[in-house]
Amino acid sequence: MHDLVIANARIVDGLGTPAREGSLAVKDGRIAAVGDDLGAAAHRVDGAGLVLAPGIIDLHTHYDAQLTWDAFATPSTALGVTTVVIGNCGFTIAPCRPSHRDLIIRNLTHVEGMPLEALRAGIAWDFETYPEYLVALERRGVVPNVASFVGHSSVRTYVLGEDATRRPATDGEIAQMRGVVLEALRSGAIGFATSTLEQHNGENGVPMPSRLADDREMLALTGALGEAGRGVFMLTKGMTTTIPWLEEVAARNRRPVMIAAMFVDPGDPERVFRELREVEAARGRDHELWAQVGCFPLGMEFTLRHPYPLEALIAWRPALEAAGEESYRRVLADREFRRAITREVGQPGVPNRFSDTHWNHLAIAEVKRPQHRAFRGKTIGQLARDSGREPVDCFLDLGLADDLDTLFECALFNTDEKRVSELLRHPYAAVALSDAGAHLSFLCDAGFGLHLFGHWVRERGDLSLEEAVRAVTSTVARAYRIKDRGRLEPGAWADLLLFDPKTVARGPRRRVNDLPTGAGRLDTPAVGLHGVWVNGVQVMDERGPMRNCGRPGQVLRDFAS
């Protein structure tokens, strides 16, 4: 007898096969059969003609800290995600010496927009090394499956301490770091992740440790992948990192390289396509590069207390380095500071950075003081044109007059949907970039898969449902060598998603206060989602997460070669 049969469903298998009517049976956490008359089961679900697909695999999350207090990886599980990959960009909490814990937390607070008080209250520090971290996750249990990168910034801090953000590493330190990475890979890390992105700064604007690494260090640490014969190299790319250099890494190690974040940039819309042509050329030479792309416009809510979109600007550094609010206010009011901002945002060709095109997309969402209510809903570009003033003056004057609490909303990248469609359909694209678990007060893109099925399939018709499901299941599972997931076929793990293709979407954004200490985050509910199963156990129904589902997820350690 089967444990579960989901009958009368429209099966989309994740492999691109045309959808078909049928049923699916589960036994001992794996798919036992797919067909028509599958026999008896201890539990039977009527699919009622809804789509049954593999669960979504989210390659780009930052749940490293949250999973120590929240086994559900909220809100991803309730948005159809059955496997999360954590540790992206190299921003992890393991390895971590006890003396470095607060330093790691403070950097995460800034670079990934996580509430400091929630991290201090919530993280369970029952580990130090990376292998101990995986054991701790397994001991507590997880609801979705979890695969974890070993992160460069944490490894650098573990070996160099406070100097990790100050200087290049010595040969001895590089050898020690390589040993830590090898230990992590052999204990079950999915790969090694890092970042060279300019806006990835920690507390007080200090660059995250990985940004201090030179090519010698980068080649040595990525070389651990080749030595171990396993793992993915994931990099969030800054201005100085080139596709040819990343191809060199792939060629040296014969391992996949995942490049984030590949956006359509309004400041240079063709740049991402030039880079994709370089990726295609590398693939033609049998070097496995992947472009990580998103299906949302990258947009953020922010205030001047933490203006993340502007922090990549060189001219913004005096504001980042200001000591205390009074000093910060003086910097924002300074005329030369403002002129420098205007000059820099007007420079063409700088990738993935706030530019003068963004003033027209920078909207005033909320204000604190009643006298500013007339500005709500307007853009900074509109205010500048109406007043004949520079946009930077309108922006900073309003923020200062509103006690730094004006809530701005900005669509930064991927705003041209015609060009984004080209990205989504590219054969070497990996659809991800949710950033789930990070930037909690700025965005919530954890529902990217539901948005793909609703917006890009049903509303726009750029992809078929079969293509969209494959993009966030078997394609990404193959890229990351995740075994027996992302497909509906006998023997695969029963990670399942039941949804209505006529309504599936992510709901409107809302603010909730469910983090430790009651700290807030943005959330988006699922629409049209009727069930989620992880390893054959139902973890979500049409009402939301099932809190009594146990901990059916696995900490993934064994990956294909």
Secondary structure, DSSP 8 states (H G I E B T S, - for coil): -EEEEEEEEEE--SSS---EEEEEEEETTEEEEEES----EEEEEE-TT-EEEE-EEES-B--TTGGGT-TTTTTTGGGTEEEEEE-GGG--S-S--GGGHHHHHHHHHHHT---HHHHHHH-----SSHHHHHHHHHHH--SSEEEEEEEHHHHHHHHHGGGGGTS---HHHHHHHHHHHHHHHHHT--EEEEE--TT-B-GGG-B-GGGG--HHHHHHHHHHHHHHT--EEEEE--TT--HHHHHHHHHHHT--EEEE----BTTBTTHHHHHHHHHHHHHHTT--EEEEE-SS-EEEEE-TTS-GGGTT-GGGHHHHT--SHHHHHHHHH-HHHHHHHHHHHT-TT-TTS--GGGGGGEEEEE-SSGGGGGGTT-BHHHHHHHHTS-HHHHHHHHHHHTTT--EEEEEEE---HHHHHHHHT-TTEEE----BTSSTTT---TTHHHHIIIIIIIIS-SS-HHHHHHHTTHHHHHHTTBTT-SS-STTSB--EEEE-TTT-EE---EEE--SGGG--EEE--EESEEEEEETTEEEEETTEE-TTS-----B---B--
